């Protein structure tokens, strides 16, 4: 089945690390993504990981993938107020429809 | 380079009226997506184009929704007639090619049906 789940809210203090979690159900997906959405804007691709990888680091962002548990996480180091936004994880099938399935989004609030 | 352009940004209509949304993708991008984003939810795919061909429209409510991408560039999404449940943000996205991991979103059109 196709289902991507995320917790709804996360609040952290500026300078702390944020960890946003996601679970997916379809093991046939090959790529997993993290997008950021600021108010009134479209989604912005932050990073993605291929399903044969366990980890990917890109500056302040670290993506961890546990394929056995179908669990994906995004860690933001040294979280800033500008990181306040909604974060979506998404999975994509690279056969058939090549369709993206998005989670419901996690609203991150960074407290100064 | 300009990003994905959508217009209008906001639209308020009465139920049973028609409405149309326009999208201009990034130049050279062959793949174009239309998504609907309900409040508090992630985007859900309505239709995907490869050039001018609609290759995935399984989620498009074809009784009232239609889309076109003439000449494989700009695209229009139409709803006729609109229903209260159509209130949402309609997002357009484009990608260089079908297998590219780069998907660029426009700012969306917020539709309110009263």
Boltz contact constraints between the chains, C-beta under 6 A:
constraints:
  - contact:
      token1: [A, 41]
      token2: [B, 107]
      max_distance: 6.0
  - contact:
      token1: [A, 42]
      token2: [B, 91]
      max_distance: 6.0
  - contact:
      token1: [A, 42]
      token2: [B, 105]
      max_distance: 6.0
  - contact:
      token1: [A, 42]
      token2: [B, 106]
      max_distance: 6.0
  - contact:
      token1: [A, 42]
      token2: [B, 107]
      max_distance: 6.0
  - contact:
      token1: [A, 42]
      token2: [B, 108]
      max_distance: 6.0
  - contact:
      token1: [A, 43]
      token2: [B, 105]
      max_distance: 6.0
  - contact:
      token1: [A, 48]
      token2: [B, 101]
      max_distance: 6.0
  - contact:
      token1: [A, 88]
      token2: [B, 42]
      max_distance: 6.0
  - contact:
      token1: [A, 97]
      token2: [B, 56]
      max_distance: 6.0
  - contact:
      token1: [A, 98]
      token2: [B, 98]
      max_distance: 6.0
  - contact:
      token1: [A, 99]
      token2: [B, 45]
      max_distance: 6.0
  - contact:
      token1: [A, 102]
      token2: [B, 42]
      max_distance: 6.0
  - contact:
      token1: [A, 102]
      token2: [B, 43]
      max_distance: 6.0
  - contact:
      token1: [A, 103]
      token2: [B, 42]
      max_distance: 6.0
  - contact:
      token1: [A, 104]
      token2: [B, 41]
      max_distance: 6.0
  - contact:
      token1: [A, 104]
      token2: [B, 42]
      max_distance: 6.0
  - contact:
      token1: [A, 105]
      token2: [B, 42]
      max_distance: 6.0
